[in-house]
Amino acid sequence: MDDGTLPADLVAGLEVQSATPVSGGDIARAYRLETPHGPLFAKTHPTPSPGMFEREAAGLRALREHAPAELGVPQVLRESSRGLVLEWIDEGSMPSRPTEVALGRALAHLHGAGSRTGRTTFGGLGEGSDGDSHGYLGSVAVDLTPTDNWAEFYLHRRLEPLVTRAVGEGRLDPAAIDILSELEPRTAELCGPITTPALLHGDLWGGNRLVDTAGRNWLIDPACFWGHPEVDLAMMQLFGGFGPECLDAYQEVSPLADGWRDRVAWYQLAPLLVHAILFGGGYGDAALRALTRYR
């Protein structure tokens, strides 16, 4: 597949008439497939990490199951270890006040899936200790082994491994290890009030939200897991792309706990660390500043 051709097992029987490269993120190769039944979207990778596409497919299915009707999530039509084929989305409208309000309300409903289903553990999409134990943020592997303690999950499954890797690869000042260790006794306080596990998109920056020609919001490229709802909201504020009406509408449906503004930087640590590992630059310094503010 080094020549960029589509894996035969992924497109067999789809009657693909043409495959045109399109933008589709920093990791995968993306194509618009023309078929007799309409266009489809395909994404592939020449050397995918184990389970990368399977995890994304599972996340898309979970989002489709629990999202309200007004929030679109592309249907998984084909899945293999080397790629996905999804329904095509006709992008059109730019985000506007109505789409921001609709997204905020829909996201609050999505996050409430844990309450509606009686979810008790944080982590992978599966149930119990034998559920999904690994996933990805971008192409960085993360531990999703379930636990019923959110603070434990966020510290030991998310921050500690990412800090250790970023320091080991020279992308983060080694002082971060000592600072995180210093903060460990306060982890529960820093994570905020205990909450029911929320179904998270997991990588909700502006590029992973589309608005179609009819003005409907869509979520794409998820890194789903069960976690704290403020994780998605902090990510949305990290790189921009969402209007203030979105958060206001979210809070009309599901008010955030007191002190949530003070926790934004805490929950931005994980994506900053992932970006430091993948891209270097100033992301390591930004992560260190975010960590230091909680000393």
N, C-alpha and C positions, 0 to 999 in steps of 0.2 A: 504494500500500500504506500510505499515511499513516493510513488509518482503522483499521488493525490487522487487516485481512482477510488471509487466507492467499493467497500467490501461486498462481494457477490452475495453473501448470506444475508446482508442487510436489505438489499433491494430486489432480491429474487421475487418474481411474480408481480412486481409493481408496474411493469410496462413503462419504465422510465424512458422518455423521449429525449430529454436533455438534462444536464446537470450544470447549473451556473453558479460559480463561487459567489458568496455573499458575505457580508460582515456577520460574525457570529461569536465574538468574544476573543480573549487573548489566548485561549488554550486549544480549542477545537477548530477544525476546518469545517466550514458551513457551506451548504449548497441549497439552492432552490431547484427542486426536481419538478420537471413538467411531466405530467402523466395524462392519459385520456380522461381521468376523473378529476382533474384539477391539480393545482400545485401542492407540493409537500415540502417540508423543511427537513434536511438531513444534516447531521453533524458527526464527524469522525475524528479520529486521532491516529497517527501512524504507530505510536507506542503508548497506548493508554495505560494508566496505572490500574492495578487490579481492582475490579469492581467499580471503576469510576462511572461508567455509563449506567450500570445497573443501579447504583445508588441514586443517580439523577432521575432515572425512570421511576424508582420507588417514591422519590420525593414528589415528582409530578403527579403520580397517582394519589398520593396522600393529600396534596393540595386540592386536586379535583374532587376528592371525596368530601372534603370538609369546607371548601370555599363556598360562599353564597353564589347564587346564580349570576349575579351582576359582575362577578369577578372571574375573568377568563383564565384558564390554565390549559395549555395545549395538550391534546390527547396524544398518548404514546401509541404509535401505530406499529412500529418495529423496534426491537431492542436486541442488541448483542453486546459482547464484550468490546467490540470495536466501534460502536456508534449507536445512534438513535435516528429514527424517522418519526417526525411529529407533524401534526396538522399545521398548515401554513396560516400565518397571521398577516392580514393586510394592514400594515401600519399606515396611519393617516394623521389623525389629530395630534396637535401638541397638547400637553397637559394644560388644563384650565381649571377654574374654580370648581365647576361641577364635577370634573373627573377627580380632582383632589379630595373633595368631600366624599364622593362615592368610594374612593380607595380607602380613606380613613375608616369609614364605617365597615367596609368589607373586611379590612384587615383585623379590626376589633372582633368581628364575628369569627374569622378564621382562628385567631388566637384563642377564642373561647372553646375550641374543639375539645380540649382536655377536660373542661368542666362538663361538657355535654356527654362525654364518653366515659367519665370516671377514671381518667388517666391519673396514675400515682407516681410514675417514674419519669425522670429526666434522662435524655440521651437518645439512642437510636429509635427508629420507628417501630421496631418489633416490641413485643411484650416480654417483660421479665428479664432475668439476668442472661438468658441465652438469645436475646434479641440482637439487632444489628449492633455490632461492636466497633465498626470503623466507618469513617466517611471522609469527606474532603472539604476543605475550604479553598476554593480555587483548585490548585493541584497539590496542596499541602495536606497530607494525611492527618486526621484527627481521631481521637479515641471517643467513641460514642457508647461505651459500655454503660448500661443503665444504672442509675442509683436514685434513691428516693430523697436525696439531699442535694438541692441545687447549688449551695455554696461549695460543697465538696466537689460536685461535677465541674463547676466553673474554675475552681482553683487547680484541682489535680488532673482533670481531663483536658482542660483547655489552656489556661495561662501557663502553668509550669512547663508542659512540654514545648509550647511555642517559644517561651523565653529561653529555655535551654537550647533549643535548636538555633534560634536567632543569634544567641551569644556564640555558640559553637561554630557558626558559619561566618562569624565576624561582622554580623549585621546589627548588633546591639551591644551597647556598653555592658561589660560583665557586672557592673554595679547593680544592674536590674535584678540579678539573682538574689542578692542580699536584700534589696528593697522588698521583693515579693515575699521572701522568707520573713522579713520584719512585719509584713502586713497579714501574714497567715492567721494570727489569732483574731483578727478583726474581719475576716472574710465574710462571715455571716452578716455582720453589720453593713459592710460595704455593698453586699449584694442586694440589700433591701429586704422589705417584709416578705415572709413566706408566701408563695403564690402557687396556684394549681399549674401544672405543666401546660405550656402553650405550644401549639403547633407552629413552628417558626419556618419562614422561608429560608433564613440562615445566611443569605448573601444579598440583602435587599438594598443595593445601591441603585441609582437612577437608571442605569443601563439594563437592569433586569426587570424593569416595568415598562410595558408598552401600552400605547393607546391606539386602538384600531380606527378604521375609517368611520365607524359608527359611534365613536367616543367611549367605547368600553375599555376598561383597564384589563391588562393581562399580566400575569407573573410568569417569568421564564427563568431558566438556569438556577434552580434552587439547590441549596445545601441543607435540606430539611433535617430537623431534629426537634425533640421536645425540650423546651427550655423556658427561660424567663422572657416575657413579652417585650421587656425593655431592650433586649438584644437587637431585635429587628428595628425598633424605633431609634436606637443609638446609631445603627449602621445607616439608616436613612438620613441622619443629620451629619454624617461624617463627610460625605462627598457631594451633598446637595442633590438637586433634581426633584425635590418634593416641596410643595408650597405649604405655608403655615396652616392653611385650611385643612390639610390632611390630618395633622395632629389634633387640631381642634375637633374635627369630626370624630376621630378615634375616641377622644375623651368623652364626647357626648354619649357614646355607646358603652365605653369601658374606662372610667376615670382611673388615672394612674395614681399610685400610692404617693404619699407625701415624700418629698426629697428626691423625686425622680430626676430633676435637673442636675442634682449633684452626682447622680450615678451615670450620666451620659458618657463621660470620659472613661469611667470604669468599664463600661460595656463596649466602648470603642477600642479597647486594648487588643482584643483578639484580631479584628481585621487589620489594625495597624501592624501587629506582629507578623501576620501573614504577608502583608505587603512588604514589610522589611525583608522577610525571607526570600520572597520572589523577586523583588525589584530593587532592594537596597535604597539608595538615595537618602532622603531625609525621613523616611518612615521609621527607622530605628530611633532617631532622635525624638520624633513625635511620640513614639511609644514610651520612651523613657520619661519624657515630660508628663505624660498622662499618668504614669505609674507614680512618679515622684509627688504629684499633687496630693496623693492620699496618705503620705507619711504622717 
